[in-house]
Amino acid sequence: MQLSELRPGASFRVGKVLVGGEIGKRLADMGFTEGAEGELVRSAFLRGPVQIRIRGYDLLVRRSEARLIEIEARGEVGRGRSE
């Protein structure tokens, strides 16, 4: 499953980042490494960026980049909100 498929409030564990180069390095620097756990806080209106909470930080990630992150869904953790 890709990160872009999660619904707000769902938690996840990172499996693999499916892109290398500069984008892959930037995602790794932001905390998207194998085994890292996080939560999708909310999705922006009209398929915009997603807000992710990972390693104690809140990040905005382009939906196109979220499609490049394989995850294992872990369930609902809070009351996320979709806008």
PADOVO-74891 format. One record per atom (N, C-alpha, C, O, CB): residue number from 1; residue in one letter; atom name; z, y, x. Coordinates in nm, 2 decimals. Glycine has a CB too. Layout:
<seq:NUM; type:A; atom:CA; up:Z; north:Y; east:X>
...
# end
This chain:
<seq:1; type:M; atom:N; up:0.00; north:-0.12; east:0.09>
<seq:1; type:M; atom:CA; up:0.00; north:0.00; east:0.00>
<seq:1; type:M; atom:C; up:0.00; north:0.12; east:0.09>
<seq:1; type:M; atom:O; up:0.06; north:0.12; east:0.20>
<seq:1; type:M; atom:CB; up:0.12; north:0.00; east:-0.10>
<seq:2; type:Q; atom:N; up:-0.07; north:0.23; east:0.05>
<seq:2; type:Q; atom:CA; up:-0.07; north:0.35; east:0.12>
<seq:2; type:Q; atom:C; up:0.03; north:0.45; east:0.07>
<seq:2; type:Q; atom:O; up:0.07; north:0.45; east:-0.05>
<seq:2; type:Q; atom:CB; up:-0.21; north:0.42; east:0.12>
<seq:3; type:L; atom:N; up:0.08; north:0.54; east:0.15>
<seq:3; type:L; atom:CA; up:0.18; north:0.64; east:0.12>
<seq:3; type:L; atom:C; up:0.13; north:0.73; east:0.00>
<seq:3; type:L; atom:O; up:0.21; north:0.77; east:-0.08>
<seq:3; type:L; atom:CB; up:0.21; north:0.73; east:0.24>
<seq:4; type:S; atom:N; up:0.00; north:0.75; east:0.00>
<seq:4; type:S; atom:CA; up:-0.06; north:0.84; east:-0.11>
<seq:4; type:S; atom:C; up:-0.05; north:0.78; east:-0.25>
<seq:4; type:S; atom:O; up:-0.06; north:0.85; east:-0.35>
<seq:4; type:S; atom:CB; up:-0.20; north:0.87; east:-0.08>
<seq:5; type:E; atom:N; up:-0.02; north:0.65; east:-0.26>
<seq:5; type:E; atom:CA; up:-0.01; north:0.58; east:-0.39>
<seq:5; type:E; atom:C; up:0.13; north:0.58; east:-0.45>
<seq:5; type:E; atom:O; up:0.15; north:0.55; east:-0.57>
<seq:5; type:E; atom:CB; up:-0.05; north:0.43; east:-0.37>
<seq:6; type:L; atom:N; up:0.23; north:0.63; east:-0.37>
<seq:6; type:L; atom:CA; up:0.37; north:0.63; east:-0.43>
<seq:6; type:L; atom:C; up:0.39; north:0.74; east:-0.53>
<seq:6; type:L; atom:O; up:0.32; north:0.84; east:-0.54>
<seq:6; type:L; atom:CB; up:0.47; north:0.65; east:-0.31>
<seq:7; type:R; atom:N; up:0.49; north:0.71; east:-0.62>
<seq:7; type:R; atom:CA; up:0.52; north:0.81; east:-0.72>
<seq:7; type:R; atom:C; up:0.65; north:0.89; east:-0.67>
<seq:7; type:R; atom:O; up:0.73; north:0.83; east:-0.59>
<seq:7; type:R; atom:CB; up:0.55; north:0.75; east:-0.86>
<seq:8; type:P; atom:N; up:0.67; north:1.01; east:-0.71>
<seq:8; type:P; atom:CA; up:0.78; north:1.09; east:-0.67>
<seq:8; type:P; atom:C; up:0.91; north:1.01; east:-0.70>
<seq:8; type:P; atom:O; up:0.93; north:0.95; east:-0.81>
<seq:8; type:P; atom:CB; up:0.79; north:1.22; east:-0.74>
<seq:9; type:G; atom:N; up:1.01; north:1.01; east:-0.61>
<seq:9; type:G; atom:CA; up:1.13; north:0.95; east:-0.62>
<seq:9; type:G; atom:C; up:1.14; north:0.81; east:-0.56>
<seq:9; type:G; atom:O; up:1.24; north:0.75; east:-0.55>
<seq:9; type:G; atom:CB; up:1.17; north:0.94; east:-0.76>
<seq:10; type:A; atom:N; up:1.02; north:0.76; east:-0.52>
<seq:10; type:A; atom:CA; up:1.02; north:0.62; east:-0.46>
<seq:10; type:A; atom:C; up:1.05; north:0.63; east:-0.31>
<seq:10; type:A; atom:O; up:1.01; north:0.72; east:-0.24>
<seq:10; type:A; atom:CB; up:0.88; north:0.56; east:-0.48>
<seq:11; type:S; atom:N; up:1.12; north:0.53; east:-0.26>
<seq:11; type:S; atom:CA; up:1.14; north:0.52; east:-0.12>
<seq:11; type:S; atom:C; up:1.05; north:0.42; east:-0.06>
<seq:11; type:S; atom:O; up:0.98; north:0.34; east:-0.13>
<seq:11; type:S; atom:CB; up:1.29; north:0.48; east:-0.09>
<seq:12; type:F; atom:N; up:1.03; north:0.43; east:0.08>
<seq:12; type:F; atom:CA; up:0.94; north:0.34; east:0.15>
<seq:12; type:F; atom:C; up:0.98; north:0.32; east:0.29>
<seq:12; type:F; atom:O; up:1.07; north:0.38; east:0.34>
<seq:12; type:F; atom:CB; up:0.80; north:0.41; east:0.15>
<seq:13; type:R; atom:N; up:0.92; north:0.22; east:0.35>
<seq:13; type:R; atom:CA; up:0.93; north:0.19; east:0.49>
<seq:13; type:R; atom:C; up:0.79; north:0.19; east:0.55>
<seq:13; type:R; atom:O; up:0.70; north:0.13; east:0.50>
<seq:13; type:R; atom:CB; up:1.01; north:0.05; east:0.52>
<seq:14; type:V; atom:N; up:0.78; north:0.26; east:0.66>
<seq:14; type:V; atom:CA; up:0.65; north:0.28; east:0.73>
<seq:14; type:V; atom:C; up:0.61; north:0.14; east:0.79>
<seq:14; type:V; atom:O; up:0.69; north:0.08; east:0.86>
<seq:14; type:V; atom:CB; up:0.65; north:0.39; east:0.83>
<seq:15; type:G; atom:N; up:0.49; north:0.10; east:0.76>
<seq:15; type:G; atom:CA; up:0.44; north:-0.02; east:0.83>
<seq:15; type:G; atom:C; up:0.35; north:0.01; east:0.95>
<seq:15; type:G; atom:O; up:0.38; north:-0.03; east:1.06>
<seq:15; type:G; atom:CB; up:0.36; north:-0.11; east:0.73>
<seq:16; type:K; atom:N; up:0.24; north:0.09; east:0.92>
<seq:16; type:K; atom:CA; up:0.15; north:0.12; east:1.03>
<seq:16; type:K; atom:C; up:0.07; north:0.25; east:0.99>
<seq:16; type:K; atom:O; up:0.04; north:0.27; east:0.88>
<seq:16; type:K; atom:CB; up:0.05; north:0.00; east:1.04>
<seq:17; type:V; atom:N; up:0.05; north:0.32; east:1.10>
<seq:17; type:V; atom:CA; up:-0.04; north:0.44; east:1.08>
<seq:17; type:V; atom:C; up:-0.18; north:0.40; east:1.12>
<seq:17; type:V; atom:O; up:-0.20; north:0.35; east:1.23>
<seq:17; type:V; atom:CB; up:0.01; north:0.56; east:1.17>
<seq:18; type:L; atom:N; up:-0.27; north:0.41; east:1.03>
<seq:18; type:L; atom:CA; up:-0.41; north:0.36; east:1.05>
<seq:18; type:L; atom:C; up:-0.51; north:0.46; east:1.11>
<seq:18; type:L; atom:O; up:-0.63; north:0.44; east:1.10>
<seq:18; type:L; atom:CB; up:-0.46; north:0.32; east:0.91>
<seq:19; type:V; atom:N; up:-0.46; north:0.55; east:1.19>
<seq:19; type:V; atom:CA; up:-0.54; north:0.65; east:1.25>
<seq:19; type:V; atom:C; up:-0.48; north:0.68; east:1.39>
<seq:19; type:V; atom:O; up:-0.36; north:0.68; east:1.41>
<seq:19; type:V; atom:CB; up:-0.56; north:0.78; east:1.17>
<seq:20; type:G; atom:N; up:-0.57; north:0.69; east:1.49>
<seq:20; type:G; atom:CA; up:-0.52; north:0.73; east:1.62>
<seq:20; type:G; atom:C; up:-0.56; north:0.87; east:1.65>
<seq:20; type:G; atom:O; up:-0.57; north:0.95; east:1.56>
<seq:20; type:G; atom:CB; up:-0.59; north:0.63; east:1.73>
<seq:21; type:G; atom:N; up:-0.57; north:0.90; east:1.78>
<seq:21; type:G; atom:CA; up:-0.61; north:1.03; east:1.82>
<seq:21; type:G; atom:C; up:-0.51; north:1.14; east:1.79>
<seq:21; type:G; atom:O; up:-0.39; north:1.11; east:1.78>
<seq:21; type:G; atom:CB; up:-0.74; north:1.07; east:1.76>
<seq:22; type:E; atom:N; up:-0.55; north:1.26; east:1.77>
<seq:22; type:E; atom:CA; up:-0.46; north:1.37; east:1.75>
<seq:22; type:E; atom:C; up:-0.39; north:1.36; east:1.62>
<seq:22; type:E; atom:O; up:-0.27; north:1.39; east:1.62>
<seq:22; type:E; atom:CB; up:-0.54; north:1.50; east:1.75>
<seq:23; type:I; atom:N; up:-0.45; north:1.31; east:1.52>
<seq:23; type:I; atom:CA; up:-0.38; north:1.30; east:1.39>
<seq:23; type:I; atom:C; up:-0.27; north:1.19; east:1.39>
<seq:23; type:I; atom:O; up:-0.16; north:1.22; east:1.35>
<seq:23; type:I; atom:CB; up:-0.48; north:1.27; east:1.27>
<seq:24; type:G; atom:N; up:-0.31; north:1.08; east:1.45>
<seq:24; type:G; atom:CA; up:-0.21; north:0.97; east:1.47>
<seq:24; type:G; atom:C; up:-0.09; north:1.02; east:1.55>
<seq:24; type:G; atom:O; up:0.03; north:0.98; east:1.52>
<seq:24; type:G; atom:CB; up:-0.27; north:0.85; east:1.53>
<seq:25; type:K; atom:N; up:-0.11; north:1.09; east:1.66>
<seq:25; type:K; atom:CA; up:0.00; north:1.14; east:1.74>
<seq:25; type:K; atom:C; up:0.08; north:1.24; east:1.67>
<seq:25; type:K; atom:O; up:0.20; north:1.24; east:1.68>
<seq:25; type:K; atom:CB; up:-0.06; north:1.21; east:1.87>
<seq:26; type:R; atom:N; up:0.02; north:1.33; east:1.59>
<seq:26; type:R; atom:CA; up:0.09; north:1.43; east:1.51>
<seq:26; type:R; atom:C; up:0.18; north:1.36; east:1.41>
<seq:26; type:R; atom:O; up:0.30; north:1.40; east:1.39>
<seq:26; type:R; atom:CB; up:0.00; north:1.53; east:1.44>
<seq:27; type:L; atom:N; up:0.13; north:1.26; east:1.34>
<seq:27; type:L; atom:CA; up:0.21; north:1.18; east:1.24>
<seq:27; type:L; atom:C; up:0.32; north:1.11; east:1.31>
<seq:27; type:L; atom:O; up:0.43; north:1.11; east:1.25>
<seq:27; type:L; atom:CB; up:0.12; north:1.08; east:1.16>
<seq:28; type:A; atom:N; up:0.30; north:1.05; east:1.42>
<seq:28; type:A; atom:CA; up:0.41; north:0.99; east:1.49>
<seq:28; type:A; atom:C; up:0.52; north:1.09; east:1.54>
<seq:28; type:A; atom:O; up:0.64; north:1.06; east:1.53>
<seq:28; type:A; atom:CB; up:0.36; north:0.91; east:1.62>
<seq:29; type:D; atom:N; up:0.47; north:1.21; east:1.58>
<seq:29; type:D; atom:CA; up:0.57; north:1.31; east:1.62>
<seq:29; type:D; atom:C; up:0.65; north:1.36; east:1.50>
<seq:29; type:D; atom:O; up:0.77; north:1.40; east:1.52>
<seq:29; type:D; atom:CB; up:0.49; north:1.43; east:1.68>
<seq:30; type:M; atom:N; up:0.60; north:1.35; east:1.38>
<seq:30; type:M; atom:CA; up:0.67; north:1.39; east:1.26>
<seq:30; type:M; atom:C; up:0.76; north:1.28; east:1.21>
<seq:30; type:M; atom:O; up:0.84; north:1.31; east:1.12>
<seq:30; type:M; atom:CB; up:0.57; north:1.43; east:1.15>
<seq:31; type:G; atom:N; up:0.76; north:1.16; east:1.27>
<seq:31; type:G; atom:CA; up:0.85; north:1.06; east:1.23>
<seq:31; type:G; atom:C; up:0.79; north:0.94; east:1.17>
<seq:31; type:G; atom:O; up:0.86; north:0.84; east:1.13>
<seq:31; type:G; atom:CB; up:0.95; north:1.11; east:1.14>
<seq:32; type:F; atom:N; up:0.66; north:0.94; east:1.15>
<seq:32; type:F; atom:CA; up:0.59; north:0.82; east:1.09>
<seq:32; type:F; atom:C; up:0.56; north:0.71; east:1.19>
<seq:32; type:F; atom:O; up:0.45; north:0.70; east:1.24>
<seq:32; type:F; atom:CB; up:0.46; north:0.87; east:1.02>
<seq:33; type:T; atom:N; up:0.67; north:0.64; east:1.23>
<seq:33; type:T; atom:CA; up:0.66; north:0.53; east:1.32>
<seq:33; type:T; atom:C; up:0.70; north:0.40; east:1.25>
<seq:33; type:T; atom:O; up:0.77; north:0.41; east:1.15>
<seq:33; type:T; atom:CB; up:0.74; north:0.55; east:1.45>
<seq:34; type:E; atom:N; up:0.66; north:0.29; east:1.30>
<seq:34; type:E; atom:CA; up:0.69; north:0.16; east:1.23>
<seq:34; type:E; atom:C; up:0.84; north:0.14; east:1.21>
<seq:34; type:E; atom:O; up:0.92; north:0.16; east:1.30>
<seq:34; type:E; atom:CB; up:0.63; north:0.04; east:1.32>
<seq:35; type:G; atom:N; up:0.87; north:0.11; east:1.08>
<seq:35; type:G; atom:CA; up:1.01; north:0.08; east:1.04>
<seq:35; type:G; atom:C; up:1.08; north:0.21; east:0.99>
<seq:35; type:G; atom:O; up:1.19; north:0.19; east:0.94>
<seq:35; type:G; atom:CB; up:1.08; north:0.03; east:1.16>
<seq:36; type:A; atom:N; up:1.03; north:0.32; east:1.01>
<seq:36; type:A; atom:CA; up:1.10; north:0.45; east:0.96>
<seq:36; type:A; atom:C; up:1.10; north:0.44; east:0.81>
<seq:36; type:A; atom:O; up:1.01; north:0.40; east:0.74>
<seq:36; type:A; atom:CB; up:1.03; north:0.57; east:1.01>
<seq:37; type:E; atom:N; up:1.22; north:0.49; east:0.75>
<seq:37; type:E; atom:CA; up:1.23; north:0.49; east:0.61>
<seq:37; type:E; atom:C; up:1.23; north:0.63; east:0.56>
<seq:37; type:E; atom:O; up:1.28; north:0.72; east:0.63>
<seq:37; type:E; atom:CB; up:1.36; north:0.42; east:0.57>
<seq:38; type:G; atom:N; up:1.18; north:0.65; east:0.44>
<seq:38; type:G; atom:CA; up:1.16; north:0.78; east:0.38>
<seq:38; type:G; atom:C; up:1.16; north:0.77; east:0.23>
<seq:38; type:G; atom:O; up:1.17; north:0.67; east:0.17>
<seq:38; type:G; atom:CB; up:1.04; north:0.85; east:0.44>
<seq:39; type:E; atom:N; up:1.13; north:0.89; east:0.17>
<seq:39; type:E; atom:CA; up:1.12; north:0.91; east:0.03>
<seq:39; type:E; atom:C; up:1.01; north:1.01; east:0.00>
<seq:39; type:E; atom:O; up:1.00; north:1.11; east:0.06>
<seq:39; type:E; atom:CB; up:1.26; north:0.95; east:-0.03>
<seq:40; type:L; atom:N; up:0.93; north:0.98; east:-0.11>
<seq:40; type:L; atom:CA; up:0.84; north:1.07; east:-0.15>
<seq:40; type:L; atom:C; up:0.91; north:1.16; east:-0.25>
<seq:40; type:L; atom:O; up:0.95; north:1.12; east:-0.36>
<seq:40; type:L; atom:CB; up:0.71; north:1.01; east:-0.22>
<seq:41; type:V; atom:N; up:0.93; north:1.29; east:-0.22>
<seq:41; type:V; atom:CA; up:1.01; north:1.38; east:-0.30>
<seq:41; type:V; atom:C; up:0.92; north:1.43; east:-0.42>
<seq:41; type:V; atom:O; up:0.97; north:1.43; east:-0.53>
<seq:41; type:V; atom:CB; up:1.05; north:1.50; east:-0.21>
<seq:42; type:R; atom:N; up:0.80; north:1.48; east:-0.39>
<seq:42; type:R; atom:CA; up:0.71; north:1.53; east:-0.50>
<seq:42; type:R; atom:C; up:0.57; north:1.53; east:-0.45>
<seq:42; type:R; atom:O; up:0.54; north:1.54; east:-0.33>
<seq:42; type:R; atom:CB; up:0.76; north:1.66; east:-0.55>
<seq:43; type:S; atom:N; up:0.48; north:1.54; east:-0.55>
<seq:43; type:S; atom:CA; up:0.34; north:1.55; east:-0.53>
<seq:43; type:S; atom:C; up:0.29; north:1.68; east:-0.58>
<seq:43; type:S; atom:O; up:0.33; north:1.72; east:-0.69>
<seq:43; type:S; atom:CB; up:0.26; north:1.43; east:-0.59>
<seq:44; type:A; atom:N; up:0.21; north:1.75; east:-0.51>
<seq:44; type:A; atom:CA; up:0.16; north:1.88; east:-0.56>
<seq:44; type:A; atom:C; up:0.06; north:1.86; east:-0.67>
<seq:44; type:A; atom:O; up:-0.01; north:1.75; east:-0.68>
<seq:44; type:A; atom:CB; up:0.10; north:1.96; east:-0.44>
<seq:45; type:F; atom:N; up:0.04; north:1.96; east:-0.75>
<seq:45; type:F; atom:CA; up:-0.06; north:1.96; east:-0.86>
<seq:45; type:F; atom:C; up:-0.20; north:1.95; east:-0.80>
<seq:45; type:F; atom:O; up:-0.23; north:1.99; east:-0.69>
<seq:45; type:F; atom:CB; up:-0.04; north:2.09; east:-0.94>
<seq:46; type:L; atom:N; up:-0.28; north:1.89; east:-0.88>
<seq:46; type:L; atom:CA; up:-0.43; north:1.87; east:-0.85>
<seq:46; type:L; atom:C; up:-0.45; north:1.79; east:-0.72>
<seq:46; type:L; atom:O; up:-0.54; north:1.83; east:-0.64>
<seq:46; type:L; atom:CB; up:-0.49; north:2.00; east:-0.84>
<seq:47; type:R; atom:N; up:-0.37; north:1.69; east:-0.69>
<seq:47; type:R; atom:CA; up:-0.39; north:1.60; east:-0.57>
<seq:47; type:R; atom:C; up:-0.38; north:1.68; east:-0.44>
<seq:47; type:R; atom:O; up:-0.44; north:1.64; east:-0.34>
<seq:47; type:R; atom:CB; up:-0.53; north:1.54; east:-0.58>
<seq:48; type:G; atom:N; up:-0.29; north:1.78; east:-0.44>
<seq:48; type:G; atom:CA; up:-0.26; north:1.85; east:-0.32>
<seq:48; type:G; atom:C; up:-0.17; north:1.77; east:-0.23>
<seq:48; type:G; atom:O; up:-0.16; north:1.65; east:-0.24>
<seq:48; type:G; atom:CB; up:-0.19; north:1.98; east:-0.35>
<seq:49; type:P; atom:N; up:-0.10; north:1.83; east:-0.14>
<seq:49; type:P; atom:CA; up:-0.01; north:1.76; east:-0.04>
<seq:49; type:P; atom:C; up:0.11; north:1.70; east:-0.11>
<seq:49; type:P; atom:O; up:0.15; north:1.73; east:-0.22>
<seq:49; type:P; atom:CB; up:0.04; north:1.86; east:0.07>
<seq:50; type:V; atom:N; up:0.17; north:1.61; east:-0.04>
<seq:50; type:V; atom:CA; up:0.29; north:1.54; east:-0.08>
<seq:50; type:V; atom:C; up:0.41; north:1.58; east:0.00>
<seq:50; type:V; atom:O; up:0.39; north:1.60; east:0.12>
<seq:50; type:V; atom:CB; up:0.27; north:1.38; east:-0.08>
<seq:51; type:Q; atom:N; up:0.53; north:1.59; east:-0.06>
<seq:51; type:Q; atom:CA; up:0.65; north:1.63; east:0.01>
<seq:51; type:Q; atom:C; up:0.72; north:1.50; east:0.04>
<seq:51; type:Q; atom:O; up:0.75; north:1.42; east:-0.05>
<seq:51; type:Q; atom:CB; up:0.74; north:1.73; east:-0.07>
<seq:52; type:I; atom:N; up:0.75; north:1.47; east:0.17>
<seq:52; type:I; atom:CA; up:0.81; north:1.35; east:0.22>
<seq:52; type:I; atom:C; up:0.94; north:1.39; east:0.28>
<seq:52; type:I; atom:O; up:0.95; north:1.49; east:0.36>
<seq:52; type:I; atom:CB; up:0.72; north:1.28; east:0.32>
<seq:53; type:R; atom:N; up:1.04; north:1.31; east:0.26>
<seq:53; type:R; atom:CA; up:1.17; north:1.32; east:0.33>
<seq:53; type:R; atom:C; up:1.18; north:1.20; east:0.42>
<seq:53; type:R; atom:O; up:1.19; north:1.08; east:0.38>
<seq:53; type:R; atom:CB; up:1.30; north:1.33; east:0.23>
<seq:54; type:I; atom:N; up:1.18; north:1.22; east:0.56>
<seq:54; type:I; atom:CA; up:1.18; north:1.11; east:0.65>
<seq:54; type:I; atom:C; up:1.26; north:1.16; east:0.77>
<seq:54; type:I; atom:O; up:1.25; north:1.27; east:0.82>
<seq:54; type:I; atom:CB; up:1.04; north:1.07; east:0.70>
<seq:55; type:R; atom:N; up:1.35; north:1.07; east:0.82>
<seq:55; type:R; atom:CA; up:1.44; north:1.10; east:0.93>
<seq:55; type:R; atom:C; up:1.52; north:1.23; east:0.92>
<seq:55; type:R; atom:O; up:1.54; north:1.30; east:1.02>
<seq:55; type:R; atom:CB; up:1.35; north:1.10; east:1.06>
<seq:56; type:G; atom:N; up:1.56; north:1.26; east:0.80>
<seq:56; type:G; atom:CA; up:1.64; north:1.38; east:0.77>
<seq:56; type:G; atom:C; up:1.56; north:1.51; east:0.76>
<seq:56; type:G; atom:O; up:1.62; north:1.61; east:0.75>
<seq:56; type:G; atom:CB; up:1.74; north:1.39; east:0.88>
<seq:57; type:Y; atom:N; up:1.43; north:1.50; east:0.76>
<seq:57; type:Y; atom:CA; up:1.35; north:1.62; east:0.75>
<seq:57; type:Y; atom:C; up:1.26; north:1.61; east:0.63>
<seq:57; type:Y; atom:O; up:1.22; north:1.50; east:0.59>
<seq:57; type:Y; atom:CB; up:1.26; north:1.64; east:0.88>
<seq:58; type:D; atom:N; up:1.23; north:1.73; east:0.57>
<seq:58; type:D; atom:CA; up:1.13; north:1.74; east:0.46>
<seq:58; type:D; atom:C; up:1.00; north:1.79; east:0.52>
<seq:58; type:D; atom:O; up:1.00; north:1.89; east:0.59>
<seq:58; type:D; atom:CB; up:1.18; north:1.83; east:0.35>
<seq:59; type:L; atom:N; up:0.89; north:1.72; east:0.49>
<seq:59; type:L; atom:CA; up:0.76; north:1.75; east:0.54>
<seq:59; type:L; atom:C; up:0.66; north:1.75; east:0.43>
<seq:59; type:L; atom:O; up:0.67; north:1.69; east:0.33>
<seq:59; type:L; atom:CB; up:0.72; north:1.65; east:0.65>
<seq:60; type:L; atom:N; up:0.56; north:1.83; east:0.45>
<seq:60; type:L; atom:CA; up:0.44; north:1.83; east:0.36>
<seq:60; type:L; atom:C; up:0.33; north:1.76; east:0.44>
<seq:60; type:L; atom:O; up:0.30; north:1.80; east:0.55>
<seq:60; type:L; atom:CB; up:0.40; north:1.98; east:0.32>
<seq:61; type:V; atom:N; up:0.27; north:1.66; east:0.38>
<seq:61; type:V; atom:CA; up:0.16; north:1.59; east:0.44>
<seq:61; type:V; atom:C; up:0.04; north:1.59; east:0.35>
<seq:61; type:V; atom:O; up:0.05; north:1.57; east:0.23>
<seq:61; type:V; atom:CB; up:0.20; north:1.44; east:0.46>
<seq:62; type:R; atom:N; up:-0.08; north:1.62; east:0.41>
<seq:62; type:R; atom:CA; up:-0.20; north:1.62; east:0.33>
<seq:62; type:R; atom:C; up:-0.22; north:1.48; east:0.26>
<seq:62; type:R; atom:O; up:-0.19; north:1.38; east:0.33>
<seq:62; type:R; atom:CB; up:-0.32; north:1.66; east:0.42>
<seq:63; type:R; atom:N; up:-0.27; north:1.48; east:0.14>
<seq:63; type:R; atom:CA; up:-0.29; north:1.35; east:0.08>
<seq:63; type:R; atom:C; up:-0.39; north:1.27; east:0.15>
<seq:63; type:R; atom:O; up:-0.38; north:1.14; east:0.16>
<seq:63; type:R; atom:CB; up:-0.34; north:1.38; east:-0.07>
<seq:64; type:S; atom:N; up:-0.49; north:1.33; east:0.22>
<seq:64; type:S; atom:CA; up:-0.59; north:1.25; east:0.30>
<seq:64; type:S; atom:C; up:-0.52; north:1.18; east:0.42>
<seq:64; type:S; atom:O; up:-0.56; north:1.07; east:0.45>
<seq:64; type:S; atom:CB; up:-0.70; north:1.35; east:0.35>
<seq:65; type:E; atom:N; up:-0.42; north:1.24; east:0.47>
<seq:65; type:E; atom:CA; up:-0.34; north:1.18; east:0.58>
<seq:65; type:E; atom:C; up:-0.25; north:1.08; east:0.53>
<seq:65; type:E; atom:O; up:-0.22; north:0.97; east:0.59>
<seq:65; type:E; atom:CB; up:-0.27; north:1.29; east:0.66>
<seq:66; type:A; atom:N; up:-0.19; north:1.10; east:0.41>
<seq:66; type:A; atom:CA; up:-0.10; north:1.00; east:0.35>
<seq:66; type:A; atom:C; up:-0.17; north:0.87; east:0.32>
<seq:66; type:A; atom:O; up:-0.11; north:0.76; east:0.32>
<seq:66; type:A; atom:CB; up:-0.04; north:1.06; east:0.22>
<seq:67; type:R; atom:N; up:-0.30; north:0.88; east:0.29>
<seq:67; type:R; atom:CA; up:-0.38; north:0.76; east:0.27>
<seq:67; type:R; atom:C; up:-0.40; north:0.67; east:0.40>
<seq:67; type:R; atom:O; up:-0.43; north:0.56; east:0.39>
<seq:67; type:R; atom:CB; up:-0.52; north:0.79; east:0.22>
<seq:68; type:L; atom:N; up:-0.37; north:0.73; east:0.51>
<seq:68; type:L; atom:CA; up:-0.38; north:0.66; east:0.64>
<seq:68; type:L; atom:C; up:-0.25; north:0.60; east:0.69>
<seq:68; type:L; atom:O; up:-0.24; north:0.55; east:0.80>
<seq:68; type:L; atom:CB; up:-0.43; north:0.76; east:0.75>
<seq:69; type:I; atom:N; up:-0.15; north:0.60; east:0.60>
<seq:69; type:I; atom:CA; up:-0.02; north:0.55; east:0.64>
<seq:69; type:I; atom:C; up:0.01; north:0.43; east:0.55>
<seq:69; type:I; atom:O; up:0.03; north:0.45; east:0.43>
<seq:69; type:I; atom:CB; up:0.10; north:0.66; east:0.63>
<seq:70; type:E; atom:N; up:0.02; north:0.31; east:0.61>
<seq:70; type:E; atom:CA; up:0.05; north:0.19; east:0.53>
<seq:70; type:E; atom:C; up:0.21; north:0.18; east:0.52>
<seq:70; type:E; atom:O; up:0.28; north:0.20; east:0.62>
<seq:70; type:E; atom:CB; up:0.00; north:0.06; east:0.60>
<seq:71; type:I; atom:N; up:0.25; north:0.15; east:0.40>
<seq:71; type:I; atom:CA; up:0.40; north:0.15; east:0.37>
<seq:71; type:I; atom:C; up:0.43; north:0.03; east:0.29>
<seq:71; type:I; atom:O; up:0.35; north:-0.04; east:0.23>
<seq:71; type:I; atom:CB; up:0.44; north:0.28; east:0.30>
<seq:72; type:E; atom:N; up:0.56; north:0.00; east:0.29>
<seq:72; type:E; atom:CA; up:0.62; north:-0.10; east:0.20>
<seq:72; type:E; atom:C; up:0.71; north:-0.02; east:0.11>
<seq:72; type:E; atom:O; up:0.81; north:0.04; east:0.15>
<seq:72; type:E; atom:CB; up:0.70; north:-0.21; east:0.28>
<seq:73; type:A; atom:N; up:0.67; north:-0.03; east:-0.02>
<seq:73; type:A; atom:CA; up:0.75; north:0.05; east:-0.12>
<seq:73; type:A; atom:C; up:0.89; north:-0.02; east:-0.13>
<seq:73; type:A; atom:O; up:0.90; north:-0.14; east:-0.13>
<seq:73; type:A; atom:CB; up:0.68; north:0.05; east:-0.26>
<seq:74; type:R; atom:N; up:1.00; north:0.06; east:-0.14>
<seq:74; type:R; atom:CA; up:1.13; north:0.01; east:-0.15>
<seq:74; type:R; atom:C; up:1.20; north:0.03; east:-0.28>
<seq:74; type:R; atom:O; up:1.31; north:-0.02; east:-0.30>
<seq:74; type:R; atom:CB; up:1.21; north:0.08; east:-0.04>
<seq:75; type:G; atom:N; up:1.14; north:0.11; east:-0.37>
<seq:75; type:G; atom:CA; up:1.20; north:0.14; east:-0.50>
<seq:75; type:G; atom:C; up:1.24; north:0.28; east:-0.52>
<seq:75; type:G; atom:O; up:1.21; north:0.37; east:-0.44>
<seq:75; type:G; atom:CB; up:1.33; north:0.05; east:-0.52>
<seq:76; type:E; atom:N; up:1.30; north:0.31; east:-0.64>
<seq:76; type:E; atom:CA; up:1.33; north:0.45; east:-0.67>
<seq:76; type:E; atom:C; up:1.47; north:0.48; east:-0.60>
<seq:76; type:E; atom:O; up:1.56; north:0.40; east:-0.60>
<seq:76; type:E; atom:CB; up:1.34; north:0.47; east:-0.83>
<seq:77; type:V; atom:N; up:1.47; north:0.60; east:-0.55>
<seq:77; type:V; atom:CA; up:1.60; north:0.64; east:-0.48>
<seq:77; type:V; atom:C; up:1.66; north:0.77; east:-0.55>
<seq:77; type:V; atom:O; up:1.78; north:0.79; east:-0.53>
<seq:77; type:V; atom:CB; up:1.58; north:0.67; east:-0.34>
<seq:78; type:G; atom:N; up:1.58; north:0.84; east:-0.61>
<seq:78; type:G; atom:CA; up:1.63; north:0.97; east:-0.67>
<seq:78; type:G; atom:C; up:1.55; north:1.01; east:-0.79>
<seq:78; type:G; atom:O; up:1.46; north:0.94; east:-0.83>
<seq:78; type:G; atom:CB; up:1.64; north:1.08; east:-0.57>
<seq:79; type:R; atom:N; up:1.57; north:1.13; east:-0.83>
<seq:79; type:R; atom:CA; up:1.49; north:1.18; east:-0.94>
<seq:79; type:R; atom:C; up:1.39; north:1.28; east:-0.88>
<seq:79; type:R; atom:O; up:1.41; north:1.40; east:-0.87>
<seq:79; type:R; atom:CB; up:1.58; north:1.26; east:-1.05>
<seq:80; type:G; atom:N; up:1.27; north:1.22; east:-0.84>
<seq:80; type:G; atom:CA; up:1.16; north:1.30; east:-0.79>
<seq:80; type:G; atom:C; up:1.10; north:1.38; east:-0.90>
<seq:80; type:G; atom:O; up:1.12; north:1.35; east:-1.02>
<seq:80; type:G; atom:CB; up:1.06; north:1.22; east:-0.71>
<seq:81; type:R; atom:N; up:1.01; north:1.48; east:-0.86>
<seq:81; type:R; atom:CA; up:0.95; north:1.56; east:-0.96>
<seq:81; type:R; atom:C; up:0.80; north:1.57; east:-0.92>
<seq:81; type:R; atom:O; up:0.77; north:1.60; east:-0.81>
<seq:81; type:R; atom:CB; up:1.02; north:1.70; east:-0.97>
<seq:82; type:S; atom:N; up:0.72; north:1.56; east:-1.02>
<seq:82; type:S; atom:CA; up:0.57; north:1.58; east:-0.99>
<seq:82; type:S; atom:C; up:0.53; north:1.71; east:-1.05>
<seq:82; type:S; atom:O; up:0.57; north:1.75; east:-1.16>
<seq:82; type:S; atom:CB; up:0.49; north:1.47; east:-1.06>
<seq:83; type:E; atom:N; up:0.46; north:1.79; east:-0.97>
<seq:83; type:E; atom:CA; up:0.41; north:1.92; east:-1.01>
<seq:83; type:E; atom:C; up:0.26; north:1.92; east:-1.02>
<seq:83; type:E; atom:O; up:0.20; north:2.02; east:-1.06>
<seq:83; type:E; atom:CB; up:0.46; north:2.03; east:-0.92>
# end
